[in-house]
Amino acid sequence: MRLRRGRGPGRAAAVLAMVVAFFTALAAMASTTHAAPRAARSVTAAPADRPDFRLPFACGQTWQLQTYLGHNPDDKKIDMYHAGGNTLGATVVASAAGTVTEFFPPGGMEINHGGGWFSVYLHMDRRDVTVGQKVASGTPLGRLGLVETPEAHLHYEQLYDFNGDNDGETDEMVYPVIQGTEYRLSPTQANWPTVTSTNACGGGGEPAPTKYWVDTFAEATGYAAVDCVGKTTPRCAPQGKLYKGTNYVLCKKAGDTVQSGSSHNKYWLLTDLDEVVPGGKHRAYVSAYYLQRWGNDEAKDNDGREIRDCGADEVPA
């Protein structure tokens, strides 16, 4: 991987290249029709046994895919931004099973998936695996930071070892296929695609966890319903308390928003309370507002996995 390590710190570092390319881009745009951009296309067969690459984020998360003039190649390198959530601090996961083969700047790593296939991830300020470690699809790799970029994002690539030297080089980069769709992004396209992760969602890969471990920053009151904010009816009576600290939750459900200042969360987490009032339900909903690691309207566990939605039969008891 000797040729790759000048991968860019993101769009801010490419400003000069964008200015230089500005008039060239205008000329190119003027000489083409205004047809819809070819951002993605479905594929039915993976060449050379391509792995089943999934979005490198937890099941259920939605991320926007972008590129920019000067990304070089603009149409194969992808920058990913959390749609409706925090990009900074997000957990990056393996997009397919393989072996971690290399760490490199800026905050990057490479995974060898076998059969000549590699994937690359950049801009993590913490890496939670080791070189030589085998990982499954969905294994947490590290945390997105501001490593040599002023704007948090994940830089992602897929490579195929055409020359057979058991390494993925920059000139072996291919158009990425994510969850069965091939992406060929253009810096001039009008709309950026968004992708919702099916990584390790259960059913076809790792089973979904039965419990999600989360950190809460304060004691939380439990309720038998998720629409009780500001209500004092008997059905909205407090059931008990979930203590501050590390707790497990079972699933999430959207309901009334809990808000304080600019901080808010519409999700409620079904869990078993630490303290129950006389006649109260041991299993109840607490607000995801109290999650220590996540922001507005986010409901994820400590590994960055989206907490699954509650089923119809999962109710306080």
C-alpha positions in Angstrom: 0.0 0.0 0.0 2.9 2.2 -0.6 1.3 4.4 -3.3 -1.8 5.5 -1.5 -0.9 7.5 1.6 -1.5 10.9 0.3 -5.2 10.6 0.5 -6.7 13.7 1.1 -7.8 15.5 4.3 -11.2 16.1 2.8 -12.7 18.9 0.8 -11.1 21.7 2.7 -7.7 20.7 1.5 -8.9 20.5 -2.1 -10.1 24.2 -2.3 -7.1 25.2 -4.5 -7.7 22.3 -6.8 -11.3 23.1 -7.0 -10.6 26.7 -8.0 -8.1 25.6 -10.6 -10.6 23.2 -12.0 -13.5 25.6 -11.9 -13.5 26.9 -15.4 -12.6 23.5 -16.8 -15.6 22.1 -15.0 -17.9 24.9 -16.3 -16.8 24.2 -19.9 -17.4 20.5 -19.4 -20.8 21.1 -18.0 -21.7 23.4 -20.8 -20.8 20.8 -23.4 -23.0 18.1 -21.9 -26.7 17.6 -21.7 -28.5 18.0 -18.4 -29.4 14.4 -18.0 -29.8 13.0 -14.5 -26.3 12.0 -13.1 -25.3 8.4 -13.2 -24.8 8.2 -9.4 -25.6 4.5 -8.9 -26.7 1.4 -10.7 -27.8 -2.0 -9.6 -25.5 -4.9 -10.1 -26.4 -8.6 -10.1 -23.0 -10.2 -10.2 -19.8 -9.4 -8.3 -16.7 -9.6 -10.6 -13.9 -11.8 -9.2 -16.0 -13.0 -6.3 -16.5 -9.5 -4.9 -17.3 -9.6 -1.1 -20.8 -8.6 0.0 -19.7 -5.1 1.0 -22.1 -3.3 3.3 -22.2 0.3 4.4 -19.4 0.7 7.0 -21.7 1.8 9.8 -24.1 0.2 12.2 -27.4 -1.4 11.0 -30.1 1.1 10.4 -27.9 4.2 10.1 -28.3 6.4 7.0 -25.2 8.1 5.4 -24.8 10.4 2.5 -22.2 9.6 -0.1 -20.2 12.5 -1.7 -17.1 13.4 -3.7 -15.4 16.6 -4.8 -13.3 18.0 -7.7 -9.7 16.9 -7.1 -10.5 13.8 -5.1 -8.5 11.9 -7.8 -10.2 9.8 -8.9 -13.4 11.8 -8.2 -15.7 8.9 -9.1 -14.2 6.1 -7.1 -13.3 7.7 -3.7 -16.3 8.3 -1.4 -16.7 10.7 1.5 -19.5 9.7 3.9 -21.6 12.0 6.2 -24.2 10.9 8.7 -27.6 11.9 7.5 -29.6 13.3 10.4 -26.9 12.3 13.0 -23.5 13.2 14.2 -20.6 12.3 11.9 -18.0 13.3 14.4 -17.6 10.5 16.9 -19.5 8.0 14.9 -18.3 4.3 15.0 -16.9 2.9 11.8 -17.5 -0.8 11.2 -16.0 -3.3 8.8 -17.9 -3.4 5.5 -17.2 -7.1 5.0 -15.3 -9.8 6.8 -11.5 -9.9 6.5 -8.2 -9.3 8.2 -6.8 -5.9 9.3 -3.6 -5.6 7.4 -2.3 -2.1 7.8 -2.6 1.2 9.7 -1.5 4.5 8.0 -2.1 8.2 8.2 -4.4 10.0 8.3 -6.2 7.8 10.9 -6.6 5.1 8.3 -6.6 1.3 8.0 -6.8 -1.4 5.3 -8.8 -4.7 5.5 -7.9 -7.7 3.3 -11.1 -9.5 2.5 -9.5 -12.3 0.5 -9.7 -13.1 -3.2 -7.8 -10.0 -4.0 -10.3 -7.6 -2.4 -9.4 -4.7 0.0 -11.2 -1.9 1.7 -9.8 1.4 3.1 -11.1 3.7 5.8 -9.6 7.1 6.8 -9.9 9.9 9.4 -10.4 7.9 12.6 -9.1 9.4 15.8 -9.3 6.0 17.6 -8.8 2.5 16.2 -10.3 -0.3 18.2 -8.7 -3.3 16.3 -5.1 -4.4 15.8 -3.2 -5.2 12.7 -3.6 -8.9 12.0 -7.0 -9.1 13.7 -9.8 -11.0 11.9 -13.0 -9.1 11.8 -16.6 -9.9 10.8 -18.8 -7.6 8.8 -20.1 -5.0 11.3 -17.1 -5.3 13.7 -16.4 -1.8 15.2 -13.1 -0.6 13.8 -12.7 2.9 15.3 -14.2 6.3 15.8 -14.4 9.2 13.3 -12.5 12.3 14.3 -10.8 15.3 12.7 -7.6 13.6 11.8 -6.0 15.9 9.1 -9.4 17.1 8.1 -11.4 20.2 9.4 -14.7 18.4 8.6 -15.6 15.1 10.0 -16.3 12.3 7.4 -15.3 8.8 6.5 -13.1 8.5 3.4 -13.8 5.0 2.0 -12.4 3.0 -0.9 -12.6 -0.5 -2.4 -9.6 -2.0 -4.3 -8.9 -5.2 -6.2 -5.4 -6.7 -6.5 -5.0 -6.8 -10.3 -1.3 -7.4 -10.3 -1.4 -10.3 -7.8 1.1 -8.9 -5.2 -1.4 -9.4 -2.3 -1.7 -5.7 -1.8 -4.3 -3.0 -2.7 -2.7 0.0 -4.4 -4.2 3.3 -5.4 -4.1 2.5 -9.1 -6.1 -0.7 -8.3 -9.1 1.2 -7.0 -12.5 0.1 -8.4 -16.0 1.6 -8.5 -17.4 0.7 -5.0 -20.3 -1.6 -4.7 -22.2 -1.2 -1.5 -25.2 -3.4 -0.6 -25.5 -4.5 -4.3 -25.4 -1.0 -5.8 -22.4 0.4 -7.8 -21.6 4.1 -7.2 -19.9 6.3 -9.7 -20.2 9.8 -8.2 -19.6 13.0 -10.0 -18.5 16.3 -8.2 -21.0 18.2 -10.4 -24.1 16.1 -9.8 -27.2 17.8 -8.3 -28.1 15.3 -5.6 -26.0 13.0 -3.4 -27.2 9.5 -2.8 -28.0 8.3 0.7 -27.7 4.7 1.9 -29.2 3.0 4.9 -26.9 0.3 6.4 -27.9 -3.3 6.4 -24.6 -4.2 8.0 -24.9 -7.1 10.6 -28.7 -6.5 10.8 -29.3 -10.2 11.5 -30.9 -12.8 9.3 -28.1 -13.1 6.8 -25.0 -12.4 9.0 -24.4 -11.7 12.6 -27.6 -12.0 14.7 -29.1 -8.8 16.1 -28.2 -8.4 19.8 -30.9 -9.2 22.3 -29.6 -6.5 24.6 -27.8 -3.2 23.7 -25.4 -1.8 26.3 -25.6 2.0 26.7 -24.2 4.6 29.0 -26.6 7.1 30.6 -25.4 10.4 32.1 -28.2 10.8 34.7 -31.0 8.9 36.5 -33.9 8.4 34.2 -37.6 7.9 35.0 -39.4 5.0 33.4 -42.9 5.1 31.9 -45.4 2.5 30.6 -46.0 4.6 27.5 -43.9 6.9 25.2 -46.4 9.8 24.9 -46.4 11.0 28.5 -44.3 14.2 28.4 -46.2 16.8 30.4 -49.1 14.5 31.2 -50.2 13.4 34.7 -52.9 10.8 33.9 -52.8 7.5 35.6 -51.4 5.7 32.5 -48.5 8.2 32.6 -47.6 7.7 36.2 -43.8 7.0 36.7 -43.0 3.3 37.0 -39.6 3.7 38.6 -36.0 4.7 37.9 -33.0 3.6 35.8 -29.8 4.5 37.5 -27.0 6.5 35.9 -24.2 4.4 34.4 -24.0 1.4 32.0 -27.3 -0.3 31.4 -28.9 -2.6 28.9 -31.9 -1.7 26.7 -33.9 -4.0 24.5 -35.3 -1.8 21.7 -36.5 1.7 20.8 -39.8 3.4 20.0 -40.6 6.9 18.7 -42.7 9.0 21.0 -43.0 12.4 22.7 -39.8 14.5 22.5 -37.8 15.2 25.6 -36.0 18.5 25.3 -33.7 20.7 27.3 -32.3 23.8 25.5 -31.1 22.6 22.1 -30.7 19.0 23.2 -33.7 16.7 22.4 -34.6 13.1 21.6 -37.8 11.6 20.3 -36.9 7.9 21.0 -37.7 5.9 24.1 -35.8 2.8 25.1 -37.5 -0.3 26.6 -35.5 -1.6 29.6 -35.7 -3.2 33.0 -35.7 -0.6 35.7 -33.3 -0.6 38.7 -36.0 0.7 41.1 -39.7 0.2 40.8 -42.5 2.1 42.6 -45.2 0.0 44.4 -47.5 -1.5 41.8 -45.2 -0.3 39.0 -44.0 -2.2 35.9 -40.4 -3.5 36.1 -40.0 -3.2 32.3 -40.6 0.3 31.1 -39.5 3.0 28.7 -36.9 5.6 29.4 -35.9 8.5 27.2 -33.0 8.2 24.9 -32.3 11.8 25.8 -30.2 10.4 28.6 -27.8 8.5 26.4 -24.3 9.8 27.2 -22.5 9.1 23.9 -25.1 10.3 21.3 -26.9 13.4 20.2 -30.3 14.6 19.1 -32.7 11.9 18.0 -30.0 9.3 18.0 -30.6 5.9 19.7 -27.4 3.8 19.4 -25.5 1.5 21.8 -21.9 2.0 23.0 -20.6 0.3 19.9 -22.4 2.7 17.6 -25.1 0.1 16.5 -28.6 1.5 15.9 -30.9 0.1 18.5 -33.6 -1.9 16.8 -37.3 -0.9 16.8 -39.6 -2.6 19.3 -41.9 -5.2 18.0 -45.7 -5.2 18.6 -45.3 -7.9 21.3 -42.5 -6.0 23.2 -44.3 -3.9 25.8 -43.8 -3.0 29.4 -44.7 -5.8 31.8 
